[in-house]
Amino acid sequence: MTDDNRDRLTAHALLVDGTTVCIRPVTSGDHEQLQGLYEEMSPENLRLRFFAASRRSGEMAADRASEPSRPGYRALLAEIQGRVIGLAEYETGDDGDTAEMSIAVADGLHHRGVGTLLVEHLVSAARADGITTFTADALSENHEVLRLFTDLGLRTARHFEGPEVRCTVRLEEDETYLSAVEARGRAADVASLVPLLRPNAIAVVGAGRRPGSVGRALLHHLHAGGFSGRLFAVNPKVTSLFGVPSYPSVSALPKVPDLAVLAIPADALTATAEECGKAGVRALLVVSAGLDSDQADGLMAACRTYGMRLVGPNCLGISNTDPRLQLDATFAADHPRPGTAGVAVQSGGVGIALLDGLSRLGIGVSSFASLGDKYDVSGNDMLQWWESDGRTDLALLHLESFGNPRAFSRTARRVTRRMPVLTVDAGRTEAGRRAAASHTAAAATRTMTRQALFTQAGITATRSVGELLESAALLHSQPLPAGTRVVIVTNAGGAGVLAADACAEAGLSLPAPSPELIDDLLDVLPQGAAVGNPVDATAAVSEEQLRDGADRLLRYPGVDAVLLALVPTAVAAATGDDLVRALTDGPGRRERPVAVVRLEQDLPVKLLPAREGGTVPSYAEPGAAARALAHAARRAAWLNRPAGTVPELAEVDSARAHTVAETYLCDHPDGGWLDPRTCAEILACYGIPQLPWAWAETEDDAVIAAERLRGPDGRVAMKAHWPGLLHKSEQRAVHLDLQGDAQVRAAFRDLETRFAGLMTAVVVQPLAARGTELFAGVVQDEVFGPLVLFGLGGTATEVLADHAARLAPLTDHDVHDLITAPRCAPLLFGAHGSRPTDLEGLEQLLLRLSRMACDLSQVAEIDFNPVLATPAAVTVLDARVRLLPRRAQDPYLRRLR
């Protein structure tokens, strides 16, 4: 086995109880440990494993697993702190698509998920090796193994033969399997975070006498915050700090802490982390910064070896406001207010700003995590914690990078069904991406990719911390609107105009009131009121009149939300807090959201107390209120739409496509753009329709091809080809409207002359019919995976940039969004009386493009431009595919970062 394959198959992952294990390929040096695994098995477990209580069978199994690597065989082991606790292996027979597999788990470690985790990793490795089916023999009384196969989530069949049963397991990765893996991973992940976020004992390493030191501040916060568990300091120079006992080392503590907080110099981190691990500490919070690569590797090695979860380094800390715990291990100025908002950030400064903003709003925090450089615990971990903690109903994130975006997306899609998840889209600009990369040492991601992730996962993405707080205020306090229809009520015409502009810019609609509603409003508003949208109630409106008008609007079925734009006047007291408090009185009012704009307000957003115990958001400017309402409307629309599914596609030959790609990369080890023939072969594997074409290397070949391919009008197109040619139109390497042999010959000679020494051949095609020119393509992002782009095509595609994007694999909803999102969408649906294009064919093209990108990890870029869309068909006129020699990691495999 190559070092690359060994590294690819080596991972740390979590058992059911949160214990960290290492999964890795077996080497010859593991023989003694493997033999010990079987020697320590009880006779009964040996009998269940080998069908006989034979020690010799165990010796032979250890010999086989530790032999040098051979084709068709793979063995993975699980170990904890160097002790082998399980082995899974498979071997192919005459049929290379099928492999016989077996599993063994050490005595005393059953029911902790060792076997299931090993099989998941073995399944992933087998899929990468082209294996589609596992078979396994077991005794019918071996209920644990049979239950393991049943609970995997893969399609399993059993065939009983006397006392034995043969299991056949299909390895296709479908939604059932991914959901089963996800559920197991979620339970293990939450269990691993308990020592971190719900510890019984904490030690602060590095707390000292010096005022202003981070360690001292952390210890003071924990002590003053009323942490309910045992609290220790670790400092050899003192015996007590703030009344907290201090000890010279972690190993000298009278009780092993669940969590150790490290506020020490970077060069001492590795040794201290190892000391913590050996003592039995289960989690580390590292606030220290400035680690070099060796120090970072040493810290992570200690965490993985001893199974400690890690927050940081370079972070502000963590808190859990549960009254039974009162954990505040941060060095922020104030303790967070208890509540129901979960907050996770990478930047400590952003964390302080969010905590301060939430406190001003009166929104309390359930738990807070400043993830810093995010070596281990991530936003994905925190989402899963909030999902299960029974306290959180609002999640706020500020993440500059993503370790596993596709796993994050699956988690977020699930969590956003239960609670709003808001984020700041950090790193939107090139300067912002550079700053994010320098701060987190993480690879930068492009704006469109992040936006696709947020949109597909149902995450509310804001552009600033201020906008995030504005949206959080409304989502925390108000019901979701049923749609985008907003009615503005104002006591000053100018304020109403500003609010109307803000709503229109935010994508909200301002429906005109019906005659019935106009009459209803005029009955309660003062004389001179103008009932349109905005409703100008005039400066003379009283609180009672304004309240009655808002009441009628909130009951009206054609209104989804009401926005009150108020200014202080000397004529009436209709802008007072009493009005706001009364806005939720009366039946039906809590079914629709209300937002208030008060231009004189000193803070950007406030939550004003309302009667019946609620609150109403009040904004200092109309744009903030409109943006918050728009975010709420988008969330409502996302929740009302059923979860999408990835449709099954007929006539897909993934195995052949893999063969074509690997053959090309064998001949071109550095990868490159496929020639038209290889490109067409791969497209054919996915049933992607191309315009007929012919390859011609000589003038006579071109004439013959043109004669064969001419359409009813007798015209053809000719395109030059040479390796690396991308933009044919820019190079003037295309001839259109060629009629007759003479024009074909003249075109070939022109291309041959102008591109002498470059051109290897020409591609001849019939001249395409008239239609809408579109663009479809894929960019394989090394972090996010394949991103599918769609929009207006042709020579203007880059100039107009009318594109939408979604991350693959595409669901049926994703495809619909891709088709309807670009500005050119009306052209596809029959604008100006024209017939709509073949929408079903367009959906199929995008789904097949997505499948191709997901199947072939070697795909770096795919470019279909133009794609011709007509009422009769959708056809790719020009296709380019670039391959690179790489293997993608299984994004859904359970593994720690």
Secondary structure, DSSP 4 states (H G I P E B T S, - for coil): --HHHHHHH-EEEE-TTS-EEEEEE--GGGHHHHHHHHHTS-HHHHHHHHSS--HHHHHHHHHHHTSPP-TTEEEEEEEETTEEEEEEEEEE-SSTTEEEEEEEE-TT-TTTTHHHHHHHHHHHHHHHTT--EEEEEEETT-HHHHHHHHHTSS-EEEEEETTEEEEEEE----HHHHHHHHHHHHHHHHHHHHHHHS-SEEEEET--SSTT-HHHHHHHHHHHTT--SEEEEE-TT-SEETTEEEESSGGG-SS--SEEEE-S-GGGHHHHHHHHHHHT--EEEE------HHHHHHHHHHHHHHT-EEE-SS--EEEE--TTT-EEEE-SSSPPPEEEEEEEES-HHHHHHHHHHHHHHT--EEEEEE-TT-SS--HHHHHHHHHHSSS--EEEEE-S--SSHHHHHHHHHHHTTTS-EEEE----SHHHHHHHHHHH------HHHHHHHHHHHT-EEESSHHHHHHHHHHHHHSPPPSSSBEEEEESSHHHHHHHHHHHHHTT-B-PPPPHHHHHHHHTTSPTT-EESSSEE--TT--HHHHHHHHHHHHH-TT-SEEEEEE---SS--TTSHHHHHHTT-STTGGGS-EEEEETT-SSSEEEEE-GGG-EEEEESSHHHHHHHHHHHHHHHHHHHSPPP-----SS--HHHHHHHHHHHHHH-TT-EEPPHHHHHHHHHHTT--B---EEESSHHHHHHHHHHH--TT-EEEEEEE-TT---TTTTT-EEEEEEHHHHHHHHHHHHHHHTTTT--EEEEEEPPPS-EEEEEEEEEETTTEEEEEEEE-STTHHHH--EEEEESSPPHHHHHHHHHSSTTHHHHTTGGGPPPP-HHHHHHHHHHHHHHHHH-TTEEEEEEEEEEE-SS-EEESSEEEEE-S-----TTS----
